[in-house]
Amino acid sequence: MSFVADLRVVLQGRDFRRLFGTRLVSQFSDGIFQFGVAGFAFFSPENQTTALEVAAGLAVLLLPYSVLGPFVGVFIDRWSRRQILVVAPVVRAVLLLVAAGLVAADAPDPAFYAAALGVLGVNRFFLAALGASLPHVVPKERLMAANAVTPTSGTVITFVGAGVGFLLREVLGGDDLGVALLLTTSAVVFALSALVARTMDRQLLGPWYDPERQQARQAVRHVVVGLVEGAKHLARHRVAASTMGAMAAHRFFYGIATALGIILYRYYFTDGDTEAALRGLSLVVATSGVGYFMAVIITPYATQRFKIETWVPIALTAAGVLTAVLALPFQEWGLPATGFVLGVAGQSVKICADTTIQRDVEEIYLGRAFSIYDMLFNGMYVLAAALSAVILPADGKSYLAVMIAVIGYPAAGLAYRVITRQGRSTAPTPATPR
């Protein structure tokens, strides 16, 4: 089924519409917040942003997802999910107001980042509760359609929120007061998602009482053991593990491209004009968003024409070749085009990774497999930013950084092809975004 057809089907359920509305409102707010943090961290006129500061900023944005990810399921399976969806937005809104106050008061940056980490930590619980709640609001026969449309819609609305954040910054200004007002707006919008969640019955989303379930303290102690068991299980499923590895490789090269783009716009293309730099990078974000959406349309058809094991190396190799053509000239027009290409390729690989994990991994290991997936997804991005802090010059113009991606993407595609050929063959399977 197409994206529009899937969406039309699942929107027929009243409870799904309410959960879906909660997601859209919250992720719209998240887009505003992420734009506000990025603008403050990387494009503040008062700060001389370096590659090291970019790495630190990206770590703040992403590490909570990597560190907390494996543990949140312990609590999501024990606390009322509906109450999490009601309480978490309020807590996050309060933390956002604290962050806004710190910016307005010109507090030291570490204090702001601590508040931002709190916001993102709460958001990790919120998003996990949304995912775990989905099977409770759609019939089993519609669960695949719901899994197809909800993350895609959330990603698109996050890009929309970032666009609104850009427009608000144009109106409110990019100084500390403008950033504080942007964060306050995000807080108010996010709090509205609690009102949407309150329209659902308290018992609707589970979890159901289970007298044999481990206590939370015991379950937390077993998380690390469970991750090791999940990794061993993945190692026995070569295609799923390799596709996850391909996704991790993309995130590493994409992280280098992100850090490179931020520094190039900050200094090389705009000669220190922070507002022009932010507008340029916003265009790259927009074209990447278009690429993400195009991948949702292209990938199901591509994986009907080819096997997943063939489409993934095609996407990776194309990303490397086109990055060479578009980025190596170091012209400003090349970065939005590169953003589009990497958006298409990266989301294609992610959709294939989601599909192979859901298809090949046994149900009892799925949660642990996706925990490892999340850790790789965000951890590789942060690792790439850390490498960028070492290799990028002050103005960002680094042939080495571009060549790492240009060579790395096809190399990852070749390694993926070799490894999966040694594994079992699978029939062509239409890939569906999770």
C-alpha positions in Angstrom: 0.0 0.0 0.0 1.1 3.6 -0.5 1.8 6.0 2.3 -1.5 7.9 1.7 -3.5 4.7 1.5 -2.0 3.4 4.8 -2.7 6.7 6.5 -6.3 6.8 5.3 -6.8 3.3 6.7 -5.4 3.8 10.2 -7.0 7.2 10.7 -10.4 5.5 10.8 -9.7 4.5 14.4 -10.6 7.1 17.0 -8.0 6.0 19.5 -5.3 5.9 16.9 -6.2 9.5 15.8 -5.7 10.7 19.4 -2.4 8.9 19.8 -1.3 10.1 16.4 -2.3 13.7 17.3 -0.2 13.4 20.5 2.8 12.4 18.4 2.3 15.2 15.8 1.9 18.0 18.3 4.9 16.8 20.3 7.2 16.2 17.3 6.2 19.6 15.9 7.4 21.1 19.2 10.5 19.0 19.0 11.4 20.6 15.6 11.2 24.1 17.1 13.3 23.0 20.1 16.0 21.4 18.0 16.2 24.4 15.7 16.4 26.7 18.8 19.2 24.6 20.3 21.1 24.4 17.0 20.8 28.1 16.5 22.0 28.9 20.0 24.9 26.4 20.0 26.2 26.8 16.4 25.1 30.2 15.1 25.0 32.6 18.0 26.8 35.8 17.0 28.5 35.9 20.4 30.1 32.4 19.9 33.0 31.5 17.7 31.8 28.0 16.9 34.5 25.4 16.4 34.3 21.8 15.2 34.9 20.7 18.9 31.8 22.7 20.0 29.8 21.2 17.1 30.7 17.8 18.4 29.7 18.7 22.0 26.4 20.2 20.8 25.5 17.1 18.8 26.5 14.9 21.7 24.1 16.8 23.9 21.3 16.4 21.3 21.8 12.7 20.8 23.6 10.9 23.6 20.5 10.7 25.9 18.9 8.5 23.2 21.9 6.2 23.1 22.5 6.0 26.9 18.9 5.9 28.1 17.5 3.9 25.1 18.1 0.4 26.5 16.7 1.2 29.9 13.5 3.1 29.1 11.6 -0.1 28.2 12.0 -1.3 31.7 9.8 1.5 33.0 7.6 1.8 29.9 6.5 -1.8 30.6 5.7 -0.9 34.3 4.2 2.6 34.3 0.9 3.7 32.8 1.8 4.7 29.3 -1.1 7.1 29.1 0.1 8.8 32.2 3.6 9.1 30.8 2.1 10.8 27.7 0.3 13.3 30.0 3.0 13.9 32.6 6.1 13.9 30.4 5.0 16.9 28.3 4.4 19.0 31.4 7.8 18.1 32.9 9.5 18.8 29.6 7.7 22.1 29.2 8.9 23.2 32.7 12.5 22.2 31.8 12.2 24.1 28.5 11.1 27.2 30.5 14.1 26.8 32.7 16.3 26.5 29.6 14.7 29.7 28.2 15.3 31.5 31.5 18.9 30.5 31.5 19.4 31.8 28.0 17.6 35.1 28.7 19.8 35.5 31.9 23.0 34.9 29.9 23.8 32.0 32.2 26.9 29.9 31.5 26.5 27.5 28.6 27.0 24.3 30.7 23.8 25.2 32.7 21.8 25.5 29.5 23.2 22.2 28.1 22.3 20.5 31.4 18.7 21.7 31.0 18.7 20.7 27.4 19.9 17.2 28.4 17.0 17.0 30.8 14.5 17.9 28.1 15.9 15.3 25.8 16.0 12.6 28.5 12.3 13.2 29.2 11.5 13.1 25.5 13.2 9.7 25.2 10.6 8.3 27.7 7.8 10.0 25.8 8.7 8.7 22.4 9.2 5.2 23.8 5.8 5.3 25.3 4.3 6.4 22.0 5.9 3.5 20.2 4.8 0.9 22.9 1.2 2.3 22.8 0.6 1.8 19.1 -0.5 -1.8 19.3 -3.2 -0.9 21.8 -5.0 1.6 19.4 -5.0 -0.3 16.1 -6.2 -3.8 15.2 -3.4 -6.4 14.4 -4.3 -6.4 10.8 -3.6 -2.7 10.6 -0.5 -2.6 12.7 1.9 -2.7 9.7 0.1 0.2 8.1 0.3 2.2 11.3 4.0 1.3 11.7 4.5 2.6 8.1 2.9 6.0 8.6 3.6 7.1 12.2 7.4 7.5 12.1 7.4 9.0 8.7 4.7 11.5 9.7 6.6 12.3 12.9 9.8 13.0 10.9 8.0 15.2 8.4 6.3 17.2 11.1 9.6 17.6 12.9 11.1 19.2 9.8 8.0 21.4 9.6 8.6 22.4 13.2 12.2 23.3 12.4 10.9 25.4 9.5 8.5 27.2 11.8 11.4 27.7 14.2 13.4 29.3 11.4 10.5 31.7 10.7 10.1 32.6 14.3 13.8 33.3 14.6 13.5 35.7 11.6 10.7 37.5 13.5 12.0 37.3 17.1 15.7 37.7 16.3 18.7 35.5 16.9 19.9 37.1 20.2 19.5 35.5 23.6 16.0 37.0 24.0 14.9 35.6 20.7 16.2 32.1 21.5 14.5 32.2 24.9 11.2 33.1 23.2 11.7 30.3 20.7 12.2 27.8 23.5 9.2 29.1 25.4 7.1 28.6 22.3 8.3 25.0 22.1 7.4 24.5 25.7 3.8 25.8 25.2 3.3 23.6 22.1 4.7 20.5 23.8 2.4 21.0 26.8 -0.6 21.0 24.4 0.3 17.3 23.6 -0.6 16.5 27.2 -4.1 17.8 26.6 -4.5 15.6 23.5 -3.2 12.5 25.5 -5.7 13.2 28.3 -8.6 12.5 25.9 -7.6 8.8 26.0 -8.7 6.5 28.7 -6.1 5.9 31.5 -6.1 2.1 31.0 -6.2 2.2 27.2 -2.5 2.0 26.4 -1.4 -0.5 29.0 0.7 -2.1 30.3 -1.4 -4.9 31.8 -0.6 -6.2 35.2 1.6 -9.2 35.2 2.4 -10.8 38.6 5.4 -12.7 37.2 7.1 -9.6 35.8 10.5 -8.7 37.3 10.7 -5.7 39.6 12.2 -2.7 37.9 15.4 -2.8 39.9 16.0 -6.4 38.8 15.1 -5.6 35.2 17.6 -2.8 35.0 20.3 -5.1 36.2 19.5 -7.5 33.4 19.5 -4.9 30.7 23.2 -5.2 29.9 22.9 -9.0 29.9 19.9 -8.8 27.6 21.8 -6.5 25.1 24.6 -9.0 24.9 22.1 -11.8 24.2 20.4 -9.6 21.6 23.8 -8.9 19.9 24.6 -12.7 19.8 21.1 -13.4 18.3 21.7 -10.7 15.7 25.1 -12.2 14.8 23.2 -15.4 13.8 21.0 -13.4 11.4 23.5 -12.1 8.9 21.2 -10.0 6.7 19.5 -8.1 9.5 22.9 -7.5 11.3 24.6 -6.4 8.1 21.8 -4.0 7.2 21.9 -2.5 10.7 25.7 -2.1 10.1 25.0 -0.4 6.8 22.7 2.0 8.6 25.4 2.6 11.2 28.0 3.3 8.5 25.6 5.9 6.9 25.1 7.6 10.2 28.9 7.9 10.6 29.4 9.5 7.2 26.3 11.6 7.6 27.6 12.9 11.0 30.9 14.0 9.3 28.8 15.7 6.6 26.7 17.5 9.2 29.7 18.9 11.1 31.4 19.8 7.8 28.3 21.7 6.7 27.9 23.6 9.9 31.5 24.9 9.9 31.5 25.6 6.1 28.3 27.8 6.4 29.6 29.4 9.6 32.9 30.6 8.2 33.7 29.5 4.6 30.6 30.4 2.7 29.4 33.4 4.7 32.5 34.9 6.2 31.1 34.8 9.8 27.6 36.2 9.0 25.6 34.0 11.4 22.2 34.8 10.0 23.2 34.0 6.5 24.9 30.8 7.7 21.8 29.7 9.5 19.6 30.4 6.4 22.0 28.3 4.3 22.0 25.4 6.7 18.2 25.6 7.0 18.0 25.1 3.2 20.2 21.9 3.6 17.9 20.7 6.3 14.9 21.3 4.1 16.3 19.4 1.1 17.3 16.6 3.4 13.7 16.4 4.6 12.5 16.2 1.0 15.0 13.4 0.5 13.7 11.5 3.5 10.2 11.7 2.2 11.2 10.7 -1.3 12.9 7.6 0.2 9.6 6.5 1.7 8.1 6.6 -1.8 11.0 5.1 -3.7 12.2 2.3 -1.4 9.1 0.0 -1.5 9.2 0.0 -5.3 13.0 -0.4 -5.4 12.9 -3.4 -3.1 10.2 -5.0 -5.2 12.4 -4.6 -8.3 15.6 -5.7 -6.4 16.3 -7.6 -3.2 17.0 -5.5 -0.1 20.5 -7.0 -0.3 20.9 -5.4 -3.7 19.2 -2.1 -3.0 21.2 -1.2 0.1 24.6 -1.2 -1.7 23.1 0.7 -4.6 22.0 3.4 -2.2 25.3 3.6 -0.4 27.4 3.6 -3.6 25.2 6.3 -5.1 25.6 8.4 -2.0 29.4 8.2 -2.3 29.6 9.0 -6.0 27.1 11.9 -5.8 28.8 13.3 -2.7 32.0 13.5 -4.7 30.3 15.3 -7.6 28.3 17.7 -5.4 30.5 18.4 -2.4 34.1 18.3 -3.6 33.9 21.6 -5.5 33.0 23.3 -2.2 30.4 25.5 -3.8 27.4 26.6 -1.7 24.9 25.2 -4.2 26.4 21.7 -3.7 25.4 21.3 0.0 21.6 21.4 -0.4 21.9 19.0 -3.3 24.2 16.7 -1.1 21.7 17.0 1.7 18.9 15.7 -0.6 21.0 12.8 -1.9 22.1 11.7 1.6 18.5 12.1 2.8 17.3 9.7 0.1 20.1 7.2 0.6 20.1 7.3 4.3 16.4 6.9 4.8 16.3 4.1 2.2 18.9 2.2 4.2 17.1 2.8 7.4 13.8 1.5 6.0 15.6 -1.6 4.8 17.2 -2.1 8.2 13.8 -1.7 10.0 12.3 -4.3 7.6 15.1 -6.9 7.9 15.1 -6.7 11.7 11.3 -7.0 11.9 11.4 -9.8 9.3 14.3 -11.9 10.5 14.7 -11.4 14.3 12.6 -13.5 16.6 9.9 -11.7 18.5 11.5 -12.3 21.9 14.6 -10.5 20.8 13.0 -7.6 18.9 13.1 -5.1 21.7 16.8 -5.7 22.4 17.6 -5.6 18.7 16.0 -2.2 18.3 17.8 -1.0 21.5 21.1 -1.9 19.9 19.8 -0.2 16.7 19.1 3.0 18.5 22.5 3.0 20.2 24.2 2.6 16.9 22.0 5.1 15.1 22.9 7.9 17.5 26.3 6.8 18.8 27.9 6.6 15.3 26.6 10.1 14.6 28.3 11.5 17.7 31.5 9.5 17.0 31.6 11.1 13.6 31.2 14.5 15.1 34.1 13.8 17.4 36.3 12.7 14.5 35.3 15.9 12.7 36.5 18.0 15.7 40.0 16.5 15.1 40.2 16.8 11.3 38.3 19.9 10.3 40.2 23.2 9.8 38.8 26.4 11.2 36.9 27.3 8.0 35.6 23.8 7.5 37.1 23.3 4.0 38.5 19.8 4.3 39.0 17.5 1.3 39.9 14.7 3.8 36.5 14.9 5.4 34.7 14.7 2.1 36.8 11.9 0.9 36.1 9.8 4.0 32.5 9.9 2.9 33.2 9.6 -0.8 35.3 6.4 -0.3 33.5 5.2 2.8 30.0 4.9 1.4 30.9 2.6 -1.6 33.3 0.6 0.7 30.4 0.1 3.1 28.2 -1.0 0.2 30.8 -3.5 -1.0 31.3 -4.9 2.5 27.6 -5.3 2.9 27.3 -7.1 -0.4 30.1 -9.5 0.4 28.8 -10.3 3.9 25.2 -10.8 2.8 26.2 -13.1 -0.1 27.7 -15.4 2.5 24.4 -15.5 4.4 21.2 -17.1 3.4 19.3 -15.8 0.3 16.0 -14.1 0.8 13.2 -13.4 -1.6 12.6 -9.8 -2.6 10.7 -8.2 0.2 8.9 -4.8 -0.1 10.5 -2.6 2.6 8.1 -0.7 4.7 9.2 2.2 7.0 8.8 1.5 10.7 
